[in-house]
Amino acid sequence: MKKIEAFSLPKSIWAIGLMTLLMNVSTVIIFSLSPLYLTKVLGVSALGIGVLEGIVEFISWTTRVFSGVISDAMRKRKPLLVLAVGLTCIARPLFAMASTLTGIFISRGIDRIANGLQAPPRDALIGDSAPKGKLGAAYGMRQSLGMIGSTVGAVVTLLWLQSTGSDFKQLFWFAAISPFIALIFILFMVKDNTAVAKKEQANPLKAKHHLTLYHIKTLPMDYWRFLLVAFIFCMSTYSGAFMILRGEEIAKVATVGPAIMIAQNTLAMLVAYPLGRLFDRFDHRYLLAIGFSIVIFANTIFAFAESFTLVLAGAAFWGMQMGINQSLLTATISSTSSEANRGTAFGIYYITAGSAIFLANSIVGSFAKLYGLQNAFFYSSGMAILAMICLPMLKKRKTK
């Protein structure tokens, strides 16, 4: 009997995927309720949410560039993963205790610093550990496990609210548990790829440049071209808080957030691994074109939705593009870098994408305030179209 391909992936990749699953359970519980908590309890406007989300996300993505460079210089990924998850274990209880906008901002800030420290070494270690010809499958599997966690978090939130009412604080405390379990997986199941460290230790020229710009200088032109396309595409993305607010405009119930997260993450979960496998077999430019097209379709549904059912449909297609694009973007970054500079490559990618997301959230928030949420979605579609136009500038990747 033929072994299922996903089960042939190394233990460290599975451990990272399970860590992501557990972290996402907690993240979605908090994230799906925080827009309503901020607007209904703290009285924050849609523009204020956009600015807040943009700032904390920018903090996260900016931290990633340092994390990536440090992981390359150390020739180790695991220590940063342990530190990042440990900070999350601190941030989530702080969020549950916060009762002011300042407290929310501090806890979210710590949480996103932890997220930033985690992402480059996590994604670089997957690339380091992935068997030949299974790079896309490895990233797709991690993405799918992460989306399973997001779906579980949304379902738990929905059931909790239906049984206890709008008890935000109690659920925030519940969300603080799973990061501690994730820390156990990182401590006992994840191992660094020692082959890279041995290879660099044998090269004295590389050893002299561990804390300089050496790793940036070695990134190829293919990487920089893709980075430009990724920046333009990320200008089309925005916080799911705006989807939740759009649903709340129509449905006006507290369970809107969890329902949207369930629809979004279920589709993302289903497509991430299959699309990752396709990355290993087909031209990634055509696959990205499909993902970008789905962004446009999802935005069109959000803009013209007149019922909550249509909002859920828009969320489902948005989740589909997340599953496709996030798997393809990370796999492409990994394929255009090497083991020695992969952490740096991810760090630069994340700060570039973070800058774009900060701008996109602020622009969408401004559009929502001036012209309504419906028109804000048209801006996103315009940037996705521009990113699609730029895809031919990418070089065709060799597939096995």
Beta strands, then each sheet from edge to edge (+ up, - down):
end
